[in-house]
Amino acid sequence: MTPAERPPVPDRTPTSRPWSSGMLPSKPELTGTLGAVASTHWLASAAGMRILANGGNAFDAAVAAGFVLQVVEPHFNGPGGDVSIVVHRAGSGDVQAICGQGPMPRAADIDTFTDLGLSSIPGSGLLPACVPGAFGGWMRLLAEFGTMRLADVLAPAIGYADNGFPLLPETATAIEVLAPLFREEWQGSARTYLPGGKAPAAGSRFRNPALAGTYQRLIKEAEAASADRDAQIQAAHDAFYKGFVAGEIADFLASGPVLDATGRRHKGLLTGDDLAGWEASVETAPSRVYKSYQVFKPGPWSQGPVFLQQLALLDGFDLAGMGLGSADYLHTVVECTKLAMADREAWYGDPAHSDVPLAALLDEEYTRRRRELVGARAELTLRPGEPGGRTSFIPSLSAPDDPEPDTEWMSQLRNGLPTILRATAAKGDTCTVTAVDRHGNMVAATPSGGWLKSSPAIPGLGFPLGTRGQSMFLVDGHPNSLAPGKRPRTTLSPTVVLRDGRPFVAFGTPGGDRQDQWTLQFFLNVADFGLDLQSATETTAFHTDQVPASFTPHAHRPGVLVAEETCAPEVVEELGRRGHEVELVPAYSLGRVCATGLTDGEGFVRAAASPRGRHAYAVCE
């Protein structure tokens, strides 16, 4: 279907918005002709745009922005963490997914933890550390899809790490709360995050010279190895996974046990051989057609296919007829989400180690039977399906092996999320970056892990390891059961969408297990209600907390529907009558959706960033 033949999307945007604050969007959707970047920090977005202006493509821009995020949002991600990337190359009809999720160590199995007297994998320390996948994921994107040299894309991150950047209030709060832990137990973190022995103030100029030195040495070794661009990228990869970075990590882990959330000290399981044997993989991204759109996600080693299952279920409902923000709409979306997320809990895991029935989960007849389970009242139990006649299995969750905290920092370690939890604070975590260029290249990435709260920073490198292993089960027989060399199921879930075979939009959000709820609402705002990208980031956000979280203590609250307080009072009342326990949170507190794309007609690039959190920014030229 050509653009002229396609029926116009009806403008269902009312002049008054009962589902939002009743105000116009905080800013317009940005449009331009050269390229666009949107990320969870303005400095990362600006760095990516600088790369585009200097002749790089969208993939180069995303890599540069991703490394800046490691510097300026260390409370949410770092080189020791992981990344999930979805990529569309201009002119191609497919979309690729890059898995930057490293596996568990070869020495890690269920008996390893039970022999330590543990019934679950702790959310902090060295025991849950996987092979750091972020660096390898970014290098795979740069090597196979980018055009610029390593030194060019790393230059902005080195500049901010070496010369300093204004410290975010959230980062300053995290360092202040954890400072006693850093001084008493995690001395590497004290050296990295406590300049002069003191917690830095919000807005102060913060530097990480050790991290700058790590980046600089990677470039130096790469350029010493070859003058060829591709060979330099491979040499940097080898320096990280087989060279000095791997050596520093192995030496640190061998130096002794460290305190973790259990209140005890444990040694790490990761070795240099684990790092040397890994590289990021590239695969065809699974997809699902919804109206005139084809939506692409990472594979079932992530929670990404949940988005596709939600779309499949919702395709049988007239969402536009219900009205955006209505009780019918919220109820239907949440109940379909519960079904899809229940399947995630039963069936998702590393497909290299488990037979994940993804095709059966997306089968039309299977979806039809599941859709019939959506009733008039809120469901309070998890109901996974039986794709292909298989019997579902969701392990019982063990209570964390953590002692009652006697300090503020220990209470923070008990929760595996990066956020410093406050009674009144909205929760958030992770980063995201998306980019598009005038040629039609498009990419969305969600980096996370290796945050400053996860484990001690390695002094010679300037970053800690990640703790993604906490999401695995210590029982046999589940796709996400712990096994040596197996990838834990990650929450990281970026999205790329084509419309009638042409690049349309790439987007993502922080938010752990809730990513595919908040981004789903963004996409439905565009696909079903005709909103522009910026307006689509600003409607009332909501989610269900019914499914156990991937992070310790794996909390879940059956029947709870969380919505921003801009949800209309009559909608809240009606949802209560349907059996939902509605919990209202402050306006503009759920998610930070970032999006870039292309227009249909003039071929302009466009971008948007949620006002939530005040740090996400879109840049467009």
C-alpha positions as CSV (number, residue, x, y, z in Angstrom):
1,M,0.0,0.0,0.0
2,T,1.4,3.4,-1.0
3,P,1.1,6.4,1.3
4,A,-1.5,7.8,-1.1
5,E,-3.6,4.7,-0.8
6,R,-3.4,4.3,2.9
7,P,-6.4,5.8,4.7
8,P,-5.5,8.6,7.0
9,V,-5.2,8.0,10.7
10,P,-8.1,9.7,12.3
11,D,-7.3,12.5,14.7
12,R,-8.8,11.3,18.0
13,T,-7.0,13.9,20.0
14,P,-9.6,15.9,22.0
15,T,-9.1,19.5,22.9
16,S,-9.4,18.5,26.6
17,R,-7.7,15.4,27.9
18,P,-9.4,13.6,30.7
19,W,-6.6,11.0,30.7
20,S,-3.8,13.5,31.3
21,S,-3.3,16.8,33.0
22,G,-5.7,18.6,30.7
23,M,-2.8,20.6,29.4
24,L,-1.1,20.7,26.0
25,P,2.1,18.7,25.6
26,S,5.1,20.2,27.5
27,K,6.9,20.6,24.2
28,P,6.4,19.8,20.5
29,E,7.4,16.7,18.6
30,L,10.8,17.6,17.1
31,T,11.3,17.3,13.4
32,G,14.3,17.8,11.2
33,T,16.2,16.6,8.1
34,L,19.6,15.3,9.3
35,G,19.0,13.0,12.3
36,A,17.6,12.7,15.8
37,V,18.6,11.2,19.1
38,A,16.5,10.8,22.3
39,S,17.9,9.4,25.5
40,T,17.5,9.6,29.3
41,H,20.2,12.2,29.7
42,W,20.6,15.5,27.7
43,L,24.4,15.1,27.5
44,A,24.1,11.7,25.9
45,S,21.5,13.0,23.4
46,A,23.8,15.9,22.6
47,A,26.8,13.6,22.1
48,G,24.8,11.4,19.7
49,M,23.6,14.4,17.7
50,R,27.2,15.7,17.5
51,I,28.2,12.4,15.9
52,L,25.4,12.7,13.4
53,A,26.5,16.2,12.5
54,N,30.0,15.0,12.0
55,G,28.9,12.5,9.4
56,G,28.2,9.4,11.5
57,N,25.0,7.4,11.1
58,A,22.3,6.5,13.7
59,F,24.3,3.5,14.9
60,D,27.4,5.6,15.5
61,A,25.3,8.1,17.4
62,A,23.7,5.5,19.6
63,V,27.1,4.0,20.5
64,A,28.5,7.5,21.5
65,A,25.4,8.3,23.5
66,G,25.5,4.8,25.2
67,F,29.0,5.4,26.5
68,V,28.1,8.8,27.7
69,L,25.2,7.3,29.7
70,Q,27.8,5.0,31.4
71,V,29.5,8.1,32.7
72,V,26.7,10.5,33.5
73,E,24.2,8.0,34.9
74,P,26.4,5.6,36.9
75,H,23.5,4.9,39.3
76,F,21.7,3.2,36.5
77,N,24.3,1.6,34.2
78,G,28.0,1.1,33.5
79,P,30.5,-0.9,31.4
80,G,30.1,-3.9,33.8
81,G,26.4,-4.1,33.0
82,D,24.4,-5.2,29.9
83,V,22.5,-3.9,26.9
84,S,19.8,-5.0,24.6
85,I,19.7,-3.4,21.1
86,V,17.2,-3.5,18.2
87,V,18.5,-2.3,14.8
88,H,17.0,-1.5,11.4
89,R,19.4,-0.8,8.6
90,A,18.1,1.5,5.9
91,G,17.0,-0.3,2.8
92,S,16.7,-3.7,4.4
93,G,13.4,-5.4,5.1
94,D,14.3,-6.9,8.4
95,V,15.4,-5.9,11.9
96,Q,18.2,-7.4,14.0
97,A,18.5,-7.8,17.7
98,I,21.9,-7.6,19.4
99,C,22.2,-9.4,22.7
100,G,24.6,-7.7,25.1
101,Q,23.4,-9.8,28.0
102,G,26.4,-11.8,29.3
103,P,25.9,-15.3,30.8
104,M,26.4,-16.6,34.3
105,P,29.9,-17.9,35.1
106,R,30.7,-21.6,34.3
107,A,31.2,-22.2,38.0
108,A,27.7,-21.1,38.9
109,D,25.0,-23.7,39.3
110,I,22.2,-24.4,41.7
111,D,24.4,-26.4,44.1
112,T,26.9,-23.6,44.3
113,F,24.3,-21.4,46.0
114,T,22.6,-24.1,48.1
115,D,26.0,-25.2,49.4
116,L,26.4,-21.6,50.6
117,G,23.1,-21.9,52.5
118,L,21.3,-19.6,50.1
119,S,17.8,-20.2,48.8
120,S,18.0,-17.3,46.3
121,I,20.6,-15.3,44.4
122,P,21.3,-12.1,46.2
123,G,20.7,-8.8,44.4
124,S,24.1,-7.2,45.3
125,G,27.7,-8.2,45.7
126,L,29.7,-10.5,43.5
127,L,27.7,-13.8,43.5
128,P,25.1,-12.5,40.9
129,A,27.7,-11.1,38.5
130,C,27.5,-12.2,34.9
131,V,30.0,-11.6,32.1
132,P,29.7,-7.8,31.4
133,G,27.8,-7.6,28.1
134,A,27.5,-3.9,27.6
135,F,30.9,-3.2,26.0
136,G,30.6,-6.2,23.7
137,G,27.1,-5.2,22.7
138,W,28.1,-1.7,21.8
139,M,31.1,-2.9,19.9
140,R,29.0,-5.3,17.8
141,L,26.7,-2.5,16.9
142,L,29.6,-0.2,15.9
143,A,31.4,-2.9,14.0
144,E,28.5,-4.3,11.9
145,F,26.3,-1.3,11.5
146,G,28.3,1.8,12.3
147,T,30.9,3.8,10.2
148,M,33.0,5.7,12.6
149,R,36.2,4.8,14.5
150,L,36.2,3.7,18.1
151,A,38.1,6.9,19.1
152,D,35.5,9.1,17.6
153,V,32.5,7.5,19.4
154,L,34.3,7.2,22.7
155,A,35.6,10.8,22.7
156,P,32.5,12.4,24.3
157,A,32.4,9.8,27.2
158,I,36.1,10.3,27.8
159,G,35.6,14.0,27.9
160,Y,32.9,13.9,30.6
161,A,34.7,11.2,32.6
162,D,38.0,13.1,32.5
163,N,36.9,16.7,32.7
164,G,33.7,16.2,34.7
165,F,30.0,16.7,34.3
166,P,27.2,18.1,36.6
167,L,26.1,15.4,39.0
168,L,22.5,14.4,38.9
169,P,20.6,14.8,42.2
170,E,19.6,11.1,42.0
171,T,23.3,10.1,41.7
172,A,24.3,12.3,44.6
173,T,21.5,10.9,46.8
174,A,22.6,7.3,46.0
175,I,26.3,8.1,46.8
176,E,25.3,9.9,50.0
177,V,23.2,7.0,51.3
178,L,25.8,4.4,50.3
179,A,28.8,6.3,51.5
180,P,29.1,4.4,54.8
181,L,29.1,1.1,52.9
182,F,31.7,2.4,50.5
183,R,34.0,3.6,53.4
184,E,33.6,0.6,55.6
185,E,33.3,-2.3,53.0
186,W,33.5,-1.3,49.3
187,Q,36.8,0.7,49.2
188,G,36.9,0.6,45.4
189,S,33.6,2.4,45.4
190,A,34.9,4.9,47.9
191,R,37.9,5.7,45.6
192,T,35.6,6.1,42.6
193,Y,32.6,7.9,44.0
194,L,33.8,9.8,47.2
195,P,36.3,12.4,45.9
196,G,38.3,13.6,48.9
197,G,36.5,11.1,51.0
198,K,33.2,13.0,50.9
199,A,29.9,12.4,49.1
200,P,29.7,14.9,46.2
201,A,26.9,17.4,46.1
202,A,24.1,17.5,43.5
203,G,25.2,19.7,40.6
204,S,28.9,19.6,41.5
205,R,31.4,18.7,38.8
206,F,32.0,15.0,39.1
207,R,34.9,13.1,37.5
208,N,35.8,9.5,37.1
209,P,39.4,9.5,36.0
210,A,39.8,5.7,36.4
211,L,36.9,5.1,33.9
212,A,38.4,7.7,31.5
213,G,41.7,5.9,31.7
214,T,40.0,2.6,30.9
215,Y,38.4,4.0,27.8
216,Q,41.7,5.7,26.8
217,R,43.7,2.5,27.2
218,L,41.1,0.6,25.1
219,I,41.6,3.1,22.3
220,K,45.4,3.0,22.7
221,E,45.6,-0.8,22.4
222,A,43.2,-0.8,19.5
223,E,45.2,1.8,17.5
224,A,48.4,0.0,18.3
225,A,47.0,-3.2,16.9
226,S,46.0,-1.9,13.5
227,A,45.2,1.2,11.4
228,D,42.1,-0.6,10.1
229,R,38.7,0.5,11.6
230,D,37.2,-2.9,12.0
231,A,40.4,-4.4,13.3
232,Q,40.6,-1.7,15.9
233,I,37.1,-2.4,17.1
234,Q,38.0,-6.1,17.4
235,A,41.3,-5.3,19.2
236,A,39.3,-3.2,21.7
237,H,36.9,-6.0,22.2
238,D,39.8,-8.4,22.9
239,A,41.5,-5.9,25.3
240,F,38.2,-5.9,27.3
241,Y,37.4,-9.6,27.3
242,K,40.8,-11.2,27.0
243,G,43.2,-8.4,27.9
244,F,43.8,-5.8,30.7
245,V,40.1,-5.3,31.6
246,A,39.5,-9.0,32.0
247,G,42.7,-9.3,34.0
248,E,41.7,-6.5,36.4
249,I,38.3,-8.1,36.9
250,A,39.8,-11.5,37.6
251,D,42.3,-10.1,40.0
252,F,39.7,-8.2,41.9
253,L,37.4,-11.2,42.2
254,A,40.3,-13.3,43.4
255,S,41.4,-10.7,46.0
256,G,38.8,-11.8,48.6
257,P,35.2,-11.9,49.5
258,V,33.0,-8.8,49.8
259,L,29.9,-7.9,51.8
260,D,26.6,-8.3,50.0
261,A,22.8,-8.2,50.7
262,T,23.0,-11.4,52.8
263,G,25.0,-9.6,55.4
264,R,27.9,-12.0,54.7
265,R,31.0,-11.8,52.6
266,H,31.2,-13.9,49.5
267,K,33.7,-14.3,46.7
268,G,32.7,-14.0,43.1
269,L,32.4,-16.8,40.6
270,L,33.4,-15.0,37.4
271,T,36.8,-15.8,35.9
272,G,38.9,-14.5,33.0
273,D,38.0,-17.6,31.0
274,D,34.3,-16.7,31.3
275,L,35.0,-13.3,29.7
276,A,37.3,-14.7,27.0
277,G,34.7,-17.1,25.8
278,W,31.9,-14.6,25.2
279,E,30.8,-12.2,22.5
280,A,27.6,-10.4,21.8
281,S,25.2,-12.2,19.3
282,V,23.2,-10.8,16.4
283,E,19.9,-12.4,15.4
284,T,16.7,-11.7,13.5
285,A,14.4,-9.9,15.9
286,P,11.0,-11.6,16.5
287,S,8.0,-9.5,15.3
288,R,4.3,-9.2,15.2
289,V,2.0,-7.3,12.8
290,Y,-0.5,-4.9,14.4
291,K,-2.7,-3.0,11.9
292,S,-0.3,-1.4,9.4
293,Y,2.7,-1.7,11.7
294,Q,5.3,-4.5,12.2
295,V,6.8,-4.4,15.7
296,F,10.2,-5.9,16.4
297,K,11.6,-6.9,19.9
298,P,14.5,-8.8,21.4
299,G,14.1,-12.5,21.8
300,P,12.9,-14.5,24.8
301,W,16.3,-14.2,26.5
302,S,14.6,-10.8,27.4
303,Q,11.1,-10.0,28.3
304,G,10.7,-8.4,24.9
305,P,8.2,-10.8,23.3
306,V,5.7,-9.9,26.1
307,F,5.1,-6.7,24.0
308,L,4.2,-8.9,21.0
309,Q,1.9,-11.1,23.1
310,Q,0.1,-8.0,24.5
311,L,-0.4,-6.7,20.9
312,A,-1.7,-10.1,19.8
313,L,-4.3,-10.1,22.6
314,L,-5.3,-6.5,22.2
315,D,-5.7,-6.9,18.4
316,G,-9.1,-8.5,19.2
317,F,-10.5,-5.4,21.0
318,D,-11.7,-2.0,19.7
319,L,-9.4,0.1,21.8
320,A,-10.2,3.3,19.9
321,G,-13.9,2.8,20.5
322,M,-13.3,2.4,24.2
323,G,-11.6,5.8,24.4
324,L,-8.1,6.6,25.6
325,G,-8.0,6.7,29.3
326,S,-11.4,5.2,29.9
327,A,-12.0,2.5,32.5
328,D,-12.7,0.0,29.6
329,Y,-9.3,0.8,28.1
330,L,-7.3,0.6,31.3
331,H,-9.0,-2.6,32.3
332,T,-8.5,-4.3,29.0
333,V,-4.9,-3.4,28.6
334,V,-4.0,-4.4,32.2
335,E,-5.8,-7.8,31.9
336,C,-4.1,-8.6,28.6
337,T,-0.8,-7.6,30.2
338,K,-1.4,-10.0,33.1
339,L,-1.8,-12.9,30.6
340,A,1.3,-12.0,28.6
341,M,3.4,-11.5,31.7
342,A,2.2,-14.8,33.2
343,D,3.5,-16.5,30.1
344,R,6.8,-14.7,30.5
345,E,7.1,-16.1,34.0
346,A,6.4,-19.6,32.8
347,W,8.1,-19.8,29.4
348,Y,10.8,-17.2,28.9
349,G,14.6,-17.9,29.3
350,D,17.8,-18.4,27.4
351,P,16.8,-20.2,24.2
352,A,20.3,-21.5,23.8
353,H,19.7,-23.6,27.0
354,S,15.9,-24.1,26.9
355,D,13.2,-24.9,24.4
356,V,11.2,-21.6,24.5
357,P,8.0,-22.1,22.5
358,L,7.9,-18.5,21.2
359,A,6.1,-19.4,17.9
360,A,3.4,-21.2,19.9
361,L,3.0,-18.3,22.3
362,L,2.4,-16.0,19.3
363,D,0.1,-18.5,17.5
364,E,-3.3,-17.0,16.5
365,E,-5.4,-19.8,17.9
366,Y,-3.4,-19.9,21.1
367,T,-3.9,-16.1,21.4
368,R,-7.7,-16.4,20.7
369,R,-8.1,-18.9,23.5
370,R,-6.1,-16.6,25.9
371,R,-8.1,-13.6,24.9
372,E,-11.3,-15.3,26.0
373,L,-9.9,-15.2,29.5
374,V,-10.3,-11.5,29.7
375,G,-13.4,-10.9,31.8
376,A,-15.3,-8.1,33.3
377,R,-13.5,-8.2,36.6
378,A,-9.8,-8.0,37.6
379,E,-8.0,-11.3,37.7
380,L,-6.0,-11.8,40.9
381,T,-3.9,-14.9,40.0
382,L,-1.2,-15.7,37.5
383,R,-2.6,-17.7,34.6
384,P,0.1,-18.9,32.2
385,G,-1.0,-20.7,29.1
386,E,-0.1,-24.2,27.7
387,P,1.3,-23.5,24.3
388,G,1.5,-26.6,22.1
389,G,-0.1,-28.6,24.9
390,R,2.8,-28.1,27.3
391,T,2.3,-27.9,31.0
392,S,3.3,-24.5,32.5
393,F,5.6,-24.1,35.5
394,I,6.2,-21.1,37.6
395,P,8.6,-21.8,40.6
396,S,7.6,-20.7,44.0
397,L,9.6,-17.6,45.2
398,S,11.9,-18.1,48.1
399,A,12.3,-15.4,50.7
400,P,15.6,-13.6,50.3
401,D,18.4,-14.7,52.5
402,D,18.9,-11.2,53.8
403,P,19.1,-10.2,57.5
404,E,16.9,-7.5,58.9
405,P,18.8,-4.3,58.0
406,D,20.3,-2.3,60.8
407,T,21.6,0.5,58.6
408,E,20.1,2.5,55.8
409,W,22.6,1.3,53.3
410,M,21.9,-2.4,54.1
411,S,18.2,-1.8,53.6
412,Q,19.0,-0.5,50.1
413,L,21.2,-3.5,49.3
414,R,18.2,-5.8,50.1
415,N,16.5,-4.5,46.9
416,G,18.2,-5.5,43.7
417,L,17.1,-2.4,41.8
418,P,19.5,0.5,41.3
419,T,17.1,3.0,42.8
420,I,17.6,4.4,46.3
421,L,14.2,3.6,47.6
422,R,12.3,6.3,49.5
423,A,8.8,6.0,51.0
424,T,7.6,9.0,48.9
425,A,9.8,8.7,45.8
426,A,8.7,7.4,42.4
427,K,10.8,4.4,41.4
428,G,12.8,4.3,38.2
429,D,15.8,2.6,36.9
430,T,17.9,1.9,33.8
431,C,18.6,4.1,30.7
432,T,17.5,4.2,27.1
433,V,18.8,5.7,23.9
434,T,17.2,5.8,20.4
435,A,18.6,7.3,17.2
436,V,17.5,7.8,13.5
437,D,19.2,9.4,10.5
438,R,18.1,10.8,7.2
439,H,18.9,7.6,5.4
440,G,16.4,5.6,7.4
441,N,18.7,3.8,9.8
442,M,17.0,3.4,13.1
443,V,18.1,1.9,16.5
444,A,16.8,1.6,20.0
445,A,18.9,0.4,22.9
446,T,18.4,-0.2,26.7
447,P,21.6,-0.3,28.7
448,S,21.5,-1.2,32.4
449,G,23.3,-3.1,35.1
450,G,26.7,-2.4,36.7
451,W,25.2,0.5,38.6
452,L,27.0,1.9,41.7
453,K,24.7,0.1,44.1
454,S,25.3,-3.3,42.6
455,S,28.8,-4.3,43.7
456,P,32.1,-2.7,44.6
457,A,33.7,-0.6,41.9
458,I,37.0,-2.1,40.6
459,P,39.5,0.6,41.5
460,G,41.7,0.2,38.4
461,L,38.7,0.3,36.0
462,G,36.3,2.8,37.6
463,F,33.2,0.7,37.4
464,P,31.4,-2.2,39.2
465,L,30.1,-5.4,37.9
466,G,26.4,-6.1,37.2
467,T,24.0,-8.3,39.2
468,R,21.6,-9.6,36.6
469,G,22.0,-13.2,37.9
470,Q,19.6,-12.3,40.7
471,S,16.7,-12.8,38.2
472,M,17.4,-16.6,37.9
473,F,15.6,-19.4,39.7
474,L,17.5,-21.8,42.0
475,V,15.2,-24.7,41.0
476,D,15.6,-27.2,38.1
477,G,13.3,-27.4,35.1
478,H,12.4,-23.8,34.3
479,P,13.7,-21.9,31.2
480,N,15.2,-19.3,33.6
481,S,16.7,-21.8,36.0
482,L,20.3,-21.1,36.9
483,A,22.9,-23.1,34.9
484,P,26.6,-22.6,34.0
485,G,27.1,-20.3,31.1
486,K,23.4,-19.5,30.8
487,R,22.0,-16.0,30.2
488,P,19.6,-14.7,32.8
489,R,16.3,-13.5,31.4
490,T,16.7,-9.7,31.2
491,T,14.1,-7.0,31.5
492,L,15.8,-4.8,28.8
493,S,13.4,-4.4,26.0
494,P,13.8,-1.7,23.3
495,T,11.4,-1.6,20.3
496,V,11.7,-0.8,16.5
497,V,8.5,-0.4,14.4
498,L,8.2,-0.4,10.6
499,R,5.0,0.9,8.9
500,D,4.1,-0.7,5.6
501,G,7.7,-1.9,5.4
502,R,9.3,1.5,6.0
503,P,11.1,2.7,9.1
504,F,8.6,4.4,11.4
505,V,9.7,4.7,15.1
506,A,12.2,3.3,17.6
507,F,11.6,3.7,21.3
508,G,12.4,2.5,24.8
509,T,12.1,3.4,28.5
510,P,13.7,2.7,31.8
511,G,11.5,0.7,34.2
512,G,12.6,-2.9,34.8
513,D,9.7,-5.2,34.5
514,R,7.4,-2.4,33.6
515,Q,9.1,-1.4,30.4
516,D,6.8,-3.3,28.2
517,Q,3.8,-1.8,29.9
518,W,4.8,1.9,29.6
519,T,6.1,1.5,26.1
520,L,3.0,-0.4,25.0
521,Q,0.9,2.5,26.1
522,F,3.1,4.9,24.1
523,F,2.7,2.8,21.0
524,L,-1.1,2.4,21.4
525,N,-1.3,6.2,21.7
526,V,0.3,6.5,18.3
527,A,-1.2,3.4,16.5
528,D,-4.8,3.5,17.8
529,F,-5.3,7.1,18.9
530,G,-3.3,9.0,16.3
531,L,-1.1,11.0,18.8
532,D,2.2,12.5,17.7
533,L,5.3,11.1,19.4
534,Q,5.6,13.8,22.0
535,S,2.0,13.8,23.0
536,A,2.2,10.0,23.2
537,T,4.8,10.2,25.9
538,E,2.7,12.5,28.1
539,T,-0.6,10.7,28.6
540,T,-1.4,9.1,32.0
541,A,0.8,6.1,32.5
542,F,-0.3,3.0,34.4
543,H,0.8,-0.6,35.1
544,T,0.0,-3.8,37.0
545,D,2.2,-5.1,39.8
546,Q,0.7,-8.5,39.7
547,V,3.7,-10.4,38.3
548,P,6.7,-11.0,40.5
549,A,9.6,-8.6,39.8
550,S,12.7,-9.9,38.2
551,F,14.8,-8.2,40.9
552,T,15.1,-9.2,44.5
553,P,13.0,-9.4,46.7
554,H,10.8,-10.3,43.6
555,A,7.9,-8.3,45.0
556,H,4.4,-8.6,43.5
557,R,1.0,-7.2,44.5
558,P,-2.0,-9.2,43.1
559,G,-4.8,-6.9,41.9
560,V,-2.9,-3.7,42.2
561,L,-3.2,-1.2,39.3
562,V,-0.8,1.7,39.7
563,A,-1.8,4.9,37.8
564,E,-0.7,8.5,37.8
565,E,-3.0,10.8,39.7
566,T,-4.1,12.5,36.4
567,C,-6.3,9.4,35.9
568,A,-9.9,10.7,36.0
569,P,-11.7,10.1,39.4
570,E,-14.7,8.4,37.7
571,V,-12.3,6.0,36.0
572,V,-10.6,5.2,39.3
573,E,-14.0,4.6,40.8
574,E,-15.1,2.3,38.0
575,L,-11.9,0.3,38.1
576,G,-12.4,-0.3,41.8
577,R,-15.9,-1.7,41.1
578,R,-14.2,-4.1,38.7
579,G,-11.9,-5.4,41.4
580,H,-8.8,-3.5,40.8
581,E,-7.0,-2.0,43.8
582,V,-6.0,1.3,42.2
583,E,-3.0,3.1,43.7
584,L,-2.4,6.6,42.6
585,V,1.1,8.0,42.3
586,P,2.3,11.5,41.4
587,A,1.7,12.8,37.9
588,Y,4.5,12.3,35.5
589,S,6.3,9.7,37.6
590,L,6.0,6.5,35.6
591,G,8.6,5.8,32.9
592,R,10.7,7.9,30.7
593,V,9.9,7.0,27.1
594,C,12.3,8.2,24.5
595,A,11.5,7.9,20.8
596,T,12.9,8.7,17.3
597,G,11.5,8.0,13.9
598,L,10.6,9.2,10.4
599,T,7.5,10.8,9.0
600,D,5.6,9.2,6.2
601,G,5.2,12.1,3.8
602,E,8.2,14.4,3.7
603,G,10.7,11.9,5.2
604,F,11.6,14.1,8.0
605,V,13.3,12.7,11.1
606,R,11.4,13.2,14.4
607,A,12.0,12.8,18.1
608,A,10.3,12.9,21.5
609,A,11.3,12.5,25.1
610,S,9.0,12.1,28.2
611,P,9.1,15.0,30.6
612,R,9.1,12.5,33.5
613,G,12.3,12.7,35.6
614,R,13.2,16.0,33.8
615,H,16.5,14.4,32.4
616,A,15.3,12.7,29.2
617,Y,15.9,14.9,26.2
618,A,15.4,14.6,22.4
619,V,17.6,16.4,20.0
620,C,16.9,16.9,16.3
621,E,18.6,18.7,13.4
